[in-house]
Each structure stands twice: as structure tokens, then as C-alpha cells.
Amino acid sequence: MTGSARMTAVGFLLAAALAPATASAQIPPEASEIAACLCLQRDVSTLSAEMNAKTQAFGAVTQQLADLDAQLARDRSSIDVNNPDAVARYKALLERRDAAYRQSIGPVHEEAGEATARYNARVSEYNAHCANQPFNSALVQQVQVNLVCPPPPGAAPAVRR
């Protein structure tokens, strides 16, 4: 091998050896921490919205149950037990109340509780790893541009932005 060919080969080897070091120097290790925290922050927002929706659904069922209980209490004192139509209306109201009760202790209640547990777990994880971290704001903005996050565990699939 001639001198210039040897120098060219050494130059390529040196460039190849230094390229990964140069590339990793451009992306500080803090960037992966920032990305993880930004994804956790998104998860907290997504899970908060889910929890609020489930809690509102549970609240609506609970309110419906309370309204039906109040109506039953009002109607109980004035029902004419000798009138088959009045008794049938009261029984129908009682069946609606029982259905609302089953719903309030069933899936709607479970879904609200599960959504709250998922949210609380993610908030705890965010607080443990990300809260009060002094991240470089310019680096945070750079990471946000190309951020890709997996869906939060247990959440319904959603379009990520």
C-alpha cells in the first residue's frame, strides 16, 4: 500500500471511529430523560381526561339513583294501593331505581375506580422521576419536536400528537 493510500485508509478508519462519538455528543444523555418525562406528562394528561370522563359518568349514575330514591320516597306516601295502575307505576319506578343501583355498583363504578388508580399511579411515577427536575428548556423544546410516546398503560388507544 502506498503512503497516500495508507493515509486515506487511516483517515476513513479514524472518521468511522469518531463518527459515533460525535453523534452521541450532539444528543446529550439528558435528552432521553426529558423524553421520558414529556411522555409521562402526556400520559398524565390523557389519563386525567379519561378519569374525569369516567368519574362524571359515575356521578351521573349516582345522581340518577338519588333522584329515583327521592321520587320513590315522595310517591310511597301518596300511592293508592287499591289502584292497580298506581301500583304498576310505582313498581316500574322501583325497577328503574334497582337498575340504576346495579349500574352504580357495577361497571360504571369499577371503570371510574380503575381510571383513578391508573391516573394516580402515573402521577406518582411522574412526581418520582420528573417533578422539580432542572431540565434545559432549549433541550426540552428540541426533544418535543420529534417526541414519540407509547400509549399510556391501560388507556384506550388515542391519536398521539
Phi and psi restraints in degrees (value plus and minus 20) as a CYANA .aco file:
   2 THR   PHI     -98.2   -58.2
   2 THR   PSI     147.9   187.9
   3 GLY   PHI     -81.3   -41.3
   3 GLY   PSI     -64.3   -24.3
   4 SER   PHI     -91.5   -51.5
   4 SER   PSI     -54.3   -14.3
   5 ALA   PHI     -87.5   -47.5
   5 ALA   PSI     -60.8   -20.8
   6 ARG   PHI     -83.4   -43.4
   6 ARG   PSI     -62.2   -22.2
   7 MET   PHI     -84.7   -44.7
   7 MET   PSI     -59.2   -19.2
   8 THR   PHI     -85.2   -45.2
   8 THR   PSI     -63.6   -23.6
   9 ALA   PHI     -83.5   -43.5
   9 ALA   PSI     -63.4   -23.4
  10 VAL   PHI     -84.4   -44.4
  10 VAL   PSI     -59.2   -19.2
  11 GLY   PHI     -81.4   -41.4
  11 GLY   PSI     -63.5   -23.5
  12 PHE   PHI     -84.9   -44.9
  12 PHE   PSI     -62.6   -22.6
  13 LEU   PHI     -83.5   -43.5
  13 LEU   PSI     -62.9   -22.9
  14 LEU   PHI     -84.8   -44.8
  14 LEU   PSI     -63.0   -23.0
  15 ALA   PHI     -83.4   -43.4
  15 ALA   PSI     -61.6   -21.6
  16 ALA   PHI     -85.7   -45.7
  16 ALA   PSI     -59.6   -19.6
  17 ALA   PHI     -89.7   -49.7
  17 ALA   PSI     -55.1   -15.1
  18 LEU   PHI    -105.3   -65.3
  18 LEU   PSI     -40.7    -0.7
  19 ALA   PHI     -78.8   -38.8
  19 ALA   PSI     -68.1   -28.1
  20 PRO   PHI     -82.9   -42.9
  20 PRO   PSI     -57.2   -17.2
  21 ALA   PHI     -85.1   -45.1
  21 ALA   PSI     -60.3   -20.3
  22 THR   PHI     -87.0   -47.0
  22 THR   PSI     -62.9   -22.9
  23 ALA   PHI     -84.6   -44.6
  23 ALA   PSI     -61.6   -21.6
  24 SER   PHI     -91.7   -51.7
  24 SER   PSI     -45.8    -5.8
  25 ALA   PHI     -90.6   -50.6
  25 ALA   PSI     -45.8    -5.8
  26 GLN   PHI     -94.1   -54.1
  26 GLN   PSI     -47.2    -7.2
  27 ILE   PHI    -133.0   -93.0
  27 ILE   PSI      84.0   124.0
  28 PRO   PHI     -86.7   -46.7
  28 PRO   PSI     131.2   171.2
  29 PRO   PHI     -80.5   -40.5
  29 PRO   PSI     -44.3    -4.3
  30 GLU   PHI     -82.5   -42.5
  30 GLU   PSI     -44.1    -4.1
  31 ALA   PHI     -81.6   -41.6
  31 ALA   PSI     -58.4   -18.4
  32 SER   PHI     -88.9   -48.9
  32 SER   PSI     -55.9   -15.9
  33 GLU   PHI     -84.5   -44.5
  33 GLU   PSI     -62.5   -22.5
  34 ILE   PHI     -83.0   -43.0
  34 ILE   PSI     -64.8   -24.8
  35 ALA   PHI     -80.8   -40.8
  35 ALA   PSI     -64.3   -24.3
  36 ALA   PHI     -81.4   -41.4
  36 ALA   PSI     -62.0   -22.0
  37 CYS   PHI     -89.2   -49.2
  37 CYS   PSI     -58.3   -18.3
  38 LEU   PHI     -84.5   -44.5
  38 LEU   PSI     -58.4   -18.4
  39 CYS   PHI     -87.1   -47.1
  39 CYS   PSI     -60.3   -20.3
  40 LEU   PHI     -82.2   -42.2
  40 LEU   PSI     -59.6   -19.6
  41 GLN   PHI     -82.6   -42.6
  41 GLN   PSI     -61.8   -21.8
  42 ARG   PHI     -84.1   -44.1
  42 ARG   PSI     -62.7   -22.7
  43 ASP   PHI     -78.7   -38.7
  43 ASP   PSI     -64.1   -24.1
  44 VAL   PHI     -80.4   -40.4
  44 VAL   PSI     -63.2   -23.2
  45 SER   PHI     -84.7   -44.7
  45 SER   PSI     -64.8   -24.8
  46 THR   PHI     -83.4   -43.4
  46 THR   PSI     -66.9   -26.9
  47 LEU   PHI     -89.1   -49.1
  47 LEU   PSI     -49.8    -9.8
  48 SER   PHI     -84.4   -44.4
  48 SER   PSI     -65.4   -25.4
  49 ALA   PHI     -83.0   -43.0
  49 ALA   PSI     -62.1   -22.1
  50 GLU   PHI     -83.7   -43.7
  50 GLU   PSI     -65.6   -25.6
  51 MET   PHI     -81.3   -41.3
  51 MET   PSI     -63.6   -23.6
  52 ASN   PHI     -82.5   -42.5
  52 ASN   PSI     -61.0   -21.0
  53 ALA   PHI     -84.6   -44.6
  53 ALA   PSI     -63.9   -23.9
  54 LYS   PHI     -88.1   -48.1
  54 LYS   PSI     -58.1   -18.1
  55 THR   PHI     -87.0   -47.0
  55 THR   PSI     -58.7   -18.7
  56 GLN   PHI     -85.3   -45.3
  56 GLN   PSI     -60.6   -20.6
  57 ALA   PHI     -82.6   -42.6
  57 ALA   PSI     -62.3   -22.3
  58 PHE   PHI     -84.9   -44.9
  58 PHE   PSI     -61.4   -21.4
  59 GLY   PHI     -81.3   -41.3
  59 GLY   PSI     -58.7   -18.7
  60 ALA   PHI     -85.6   -45.6
  60 ALA   PSI     -62.2   -22.2
  61 VAL   PHI     -85.7   -45.7
  61 VAL   PSI     -61.4   -21.4
  62 THR   PHI     -83.7   -43.7
  62 THR   PSI     -61.2   -21.2
  63 GLN   PHI     -85.9   -45.9
  63 GLN   PSI     -61.2   -21.2
  64 GLN   PHI     -81.0   -41.0
  64 GLN   PSI     -61.7   -21.7
  65 LEU   PHI     -82.0   -42.0
  65 LEU   PSI     -64.6   -24.6
  66 ALA   PHI     -83.1   -43.1
  66 ALA   PSI     -61.2   -21.2
  67 ASP   PHI     -83.9   -43.9
  67 ASP   PSI     -62.3   -22.3
  68 LEU   PHI     -87.8   -47.8
  68 LEU   PSI     -58.1   -18.1
  69 ASP   PHI     -80.7   -40.7
  69 ASP   PSI     -64.0   -24.0
  70 ALA   PHI     -84.2   -44.2
  70 ALA   PSI     -61.8   -21.8
  71 GLN   PHI     -85.6   -45.6
  71 GLN   PSI     -60.5   -20.5
  72 LEU   PHI     -81.9   -41.9
  72 LEU   PSI     -62.2   -22.2
  73 ALA   PHI     -82.9   -42.9
  73 ALA   PSI     -61.4   -21.4
  74 ARG   PHI     -85.6   -45.6
  74 ARG   PSI     -66.4   -26.4
  75 ASP   PHI     -92.4   -52.4
  75 ASP   PSI     -47.7    -7.7
  76 ARG   PHI     -80.5   -40.5
  76 ARG   PSI     -60.8   -20.8
  77 SER   PHI     -94.6   -54.6
  77 SER   PSI     -39.5     0.5
  78 SER   PHI    -134.5   -94.5
  78 SER   PSI     -13.0    27.0
  79 ILE   PHI     -92.7   -52.7
  79 ILE   PSI     117.7   157.7
  80 ASP   PHI    -112.9   -72.9
  80 ASP   PSI      84.0   124.0
  81 VAL   PHI     -88.0   -48.0
  81 VAL   PSI     -33.5     6.5
  82 ASN   PHI    -109.1   -69.1
  82 ASN   PSI     -25.5    14.5
  83 ASN   PHI    -122.1   -82.1
  83 ASN   PSI      88.2   128.2
  84 PRO   PHI     -80.0   -40.0
  84 PRO   PSI     -52.9   -12.9
  85 ASP   PHI     -88.0   -48.0
  85 ASP   PSI     -61.5   -21.5
  86 ALA   PHI     -85.7   -45.7
  86 ALA   PSI     -60.7   -20.7
  87 VAL   PHI     -85.4   -45.4
  87 VAL   PSI     -60.7   -20.7
  88 ALA   PHI     -85.2   -45.2
  88 ALA   PSI     -61.4   -21.4
  89 ARG   PHI     -82.7   -42.7
  89 ARG   PSI     -61.8   -21.8
  90 TYR   PHI     -85.1   -45.1
  90 TYR   PSI     -61.8   -21.8
  91 LYS   PHI     -83.9   -43.9
  91 LYS   PSI     -59.1   -19.1
  92 ALA   PHI     -84.8   -44.8
  92 ALA   PSI     -60.4   -20.4
  93 LEU   PHI     -84.4   -44.4
  93 LEU   PSI     -60.4   -20.4
  94 LEU   PHI     -84.3   -44.3
  94 LEU   PSI     -57.8   -17.8
  95 GLU   PHI     -86.6   -46.6
  95 GLU   PSI     -59.8   -19.8
  96 ARG   PHI     -82.5   -42.5
  96 ARG   PSI     -60.9   -20.9
  97 ARG   PHI     -84.4   -44.4
  97 ARG   PSI     -62.8   -22.8
  98 ASP   PHI     -84.3   -44.3
  98 ASP   PSI     -58.7   -18.7
  99 ALA   PHI     -85.4   -45.4
  99 ALA   PSI     -61.4   -21.4
 100 ALA   PHI     -84.4   -44.4
 100 ALA   PSI     -58.4   -18.4
 101 TYR   PHI     -83.7   -43.7
 101 TYR   PSI     -66.3   -26.3
 102 ARG   PHI     -79.1   -39.1
 102 ARG   PSI     -58.8   -18.8
 103 GLN   PHI     -87.5   -47.5
 103 GLN   PSI     -57.8   -17.8
 104 SER   PHI     -90.8   -50.8
 104 SER   PSI     -43.9    -3.9
 105 ILE   PHI    -124.3   -84.3
 105 ILE   PSI     -20.8    19.2
 106 GLY   PHI    -122.8   -82.8
 106 GLY   PSI    -151.1  -111.1
 107 PRO   PHI     -78.6   -38.6
 107 PRO   PSI     -58.6   -18.6
 108 VAL   PHI     -84.1   -44.1
 108 VAL   PSI     -62.3   -22.3
 109 HIS   PHI     -86.4   -46.4
 109 HIS   PSI     -65.4   -25.4
 110 GLU   PHI     -81.9   -41.9
 110 GLU   PSI     -65.0   -25.0
 111 GLU   PHI     -83.2   -43.2
 111 GLU   PSI     -60.1   -20.1
 112 ALA   PHI     -85.7   -45.7
 112 ALA   PSI     -61.9   -21.9
 113 GLY   PHI     -85.5   -45.5
 113 GLY   PSI     -62.0   -22.0
 114 GLU   PHI     -86.5   -46.5
 114 GLU   PSI     -61.5   -21.5
 115 ALA   PHI     -83.8   -43.8
 115 ALA   PSI     -59.6   -19.6
 116 THR   PHI     -85.9   -45.9
 116 THR   PSI     -61.3   -21.3
 117 ALA   PHI     -84.2   -44.2
 117 ALA   PSI     -62.1   -22.1
 118 ARG   PHI     -82.4   -42.4
 118 ARG   PSI     -63.7   -23.7
 119 TYR   PHI     -82.2   -42.2
 119 TYR   PSI     -69.3   -29.3
 120 ASN   PHI     -81.8   -41.8
 120 ASN   PSI     -58.6   -18.6
 121 ALA   PHI     -84.7   -44.7
 121 ALA   PSI     -62.2   -22.2
 122 ARG   PHI     -89.6   -49.6
 122 ARG   PSI     -57.9   -17.9
 123 VAL   PHI     -83.3   -43.3
 123 VAL   PSI     -62.3   -22.3
 124 SER   PHI     -82.0   -42.0
 124 SER   PSI     -61.9   -21.9
 125 GLU   PHI     -83.9   -43.9
 125 GLU   PSI     -64.3   -24.3
 126 TYR   PHI     -80.8   -40.8
 126 TYR   PSI     -66.9   -26.9
 127 ASN   PHI     -82.2   -42.2
 127 ASN   PSI     -58.3   -18.3
 128 ALA   PHI     -89.6   -49.6
 128 ALA   PSI     -55.2   -15.2
 129 HIS   PHI    -125.7   -85.7
 129 HIS   PSI     -43.0    -3.0
 130 CYS   PHI    -145.1  -105.1
 130 CYS   PSI     -48.3    -8.3
 131 ALA   PHI     -81.3   -41.3
 131 ALA   PSI     117.2   157.2
 132 ASN   PHI      41.7    81.7
 132 ASN   PSI       5.7    45.7
 133 GLN   PHI    -104.1   -64.1
 133 GLN   PSI     111.3   151.3
 134 PRO   PHI    -105.1   -65.1
 134 PRO   PSI      49.7    89.7
 135 PHE   PHI     -96.6   -56.6
 135 PHE   PSI     128.2   168.2
 136 ASN   PHI     -88.6   -48.6
 136 ASN   PSI      99.3   139.3
 137 SER   PHI     -84.6   -44.6
 137 SER   PSI     -53.9   -13.9
 138 ALA   PHI     -86.2   -46.2
 138 ALA   PSI     -60.1   -20.1
 139 LEU   PHI     -88.4   -48.4
 139 LEU   PSI     -56.9   -16.9
 140 VAL   PHI     -79.7   -39.7
 140 VAL   PSI     -64.5   -24.5
 141 GLN   PHI     -83.7   -43.7
 141 GLN   PSI     -59.7   -19.7
 142 GLN   PHI     -83.8   -43.8
 142 GLN   PSI     -63.4   -23.4
 143 VAL   PHI     -86.8   -46.8
 143 VAL   PSI     -57.9   -17.9
 144 GLN   PHI     -80.9   -40.9
 144 GLN   PSI     -51.5   -11.5
 145 VAL   PHI     -79.5   -39.5
 145 VAL   PSI     -63.9   -23.9
 146 ASN   PHI    -133.2   -93.2
 146 ASN   PSI       4.3    44.3
 147 LEU   PHI     -88.4   -48.4
 147 LEU   PSI     109.8   149.8
 148 VAL   PHI    -147.9  -107.9
 148 VAL   PSI     101.8   141.8
 149 CYS   PHI    -137.7   -97.7
 149 CYS   PSI     123.5   163.5
 150 PRO   PHI     -93.5   -53.5
 150 PRO   PSI     139.4   179.4
 151 PRO   PHI     -85.2   -45.2
 151 PRO   PSI     131.0   171.0
 152 PRO   PHI     -82.8   -42.8
 152 PRO   PSI     125.1   165.1
 153 PRO   PHI     -80.4   -40.4
 153 PRO   PSI     110.4   150.4
 154 GLY   PHI      62.2   102.2
 154 GLY   PSI     -26.4    13.6
 155 ALA   PHI    -108.1   -68.1
 155 ALA   PSI     135.9   175.9
 156 ALA   PHI     -86.0   -46.0
 156 ALA   PSI     121.8   161.8
 157 PRO   PHI     -78.4   -38.4
 157 PRO   PSI     116.4   156.4
 158 ALA   PHI    -156.5  -116.5
 158 ALA   PSI     140.8   180.8
 159 VAL   PHI     -96.0   -56.0
 159 VAL   PSI     105.2   145.2
 160 ARG   PHI    -116.9   -76.9
 160 ARG   PSI     120.1   160.1
